[in-house]
Amino acid sequence: MASSKEYLEFILEQLSELDGVSARAMMGEYILYYSGKIVGGIYDDRLLVKPTNSARTLMPDAAFELPYEGAKEMLLVDNVDDRAFLTELFRAIYEELPTQKPKKKNR
């Protein structure tokens, strides 16, 4: 089941206090970026985030779920109605993620 555009728009609205949040469609689902880093995604109308230490601390009871077959497990965010919590969660995850390396140009 692909994720709905409406759910994506809802999540982006919940994160609207953060500058630099964007989404990219990928095979019927959406990858979520915060200031250029992949923080999580929307899969089957579920918000899943990378299982960083801070995410596990902020959501100690969160379930680990697969975004799709063959992928690494991610944490399910149940509390999507709380804007302040989502903002804090994305900021905390962002701080733990490595800076992305620049892509090499083909010659």
Beta strands, then each sheet from edge to edge (+ up, - down):
strand 1: 21-26
strand 2: 29-34
strand 3: 37-43
strand 4: 46-49
strand 5: 64-65
strand 6: 74-76
sheet 1: 1+ 2- 3+ 4- 6+ 5-
end
